[in-house]
Amino acid sequence: MYSYLDPSRAQDFAMDLEQMLNLAETFETSLTQDLKALDEALVNPDPDPMRRLLHALKGYVTFLSKDELSSKVIQLEAMSRQSPVDEVRSTVQSVLPALQTLLAEVTRWKSTELQKQA
């Protein structure tokens, strides 16, 4: 049903559906802002903003994403501390579509769960 979203992972952090929906709301807001900032960081010659964003993403993407995407984000954050910035930028660009899809899936999941409650 979902390519990247795994709502069951949120059960480690949320005790009930209301808390899961709150987590999804926070996740959605954060990822929306961070994707915009990441687009800006990709053209910024200073690699530090990108490193900070990748560190932030590593901290919360794992709450709702499947292992494959979680692992990619964790590896990407580690890469940002060790690899040339052009290589990091290229890899970030390759992961952006998955993060954008994850955002859409979180939005769709949240909407579906809210409709079930109505």
Beta strands, then each sheet from edge to edge (+ up, - down):
end
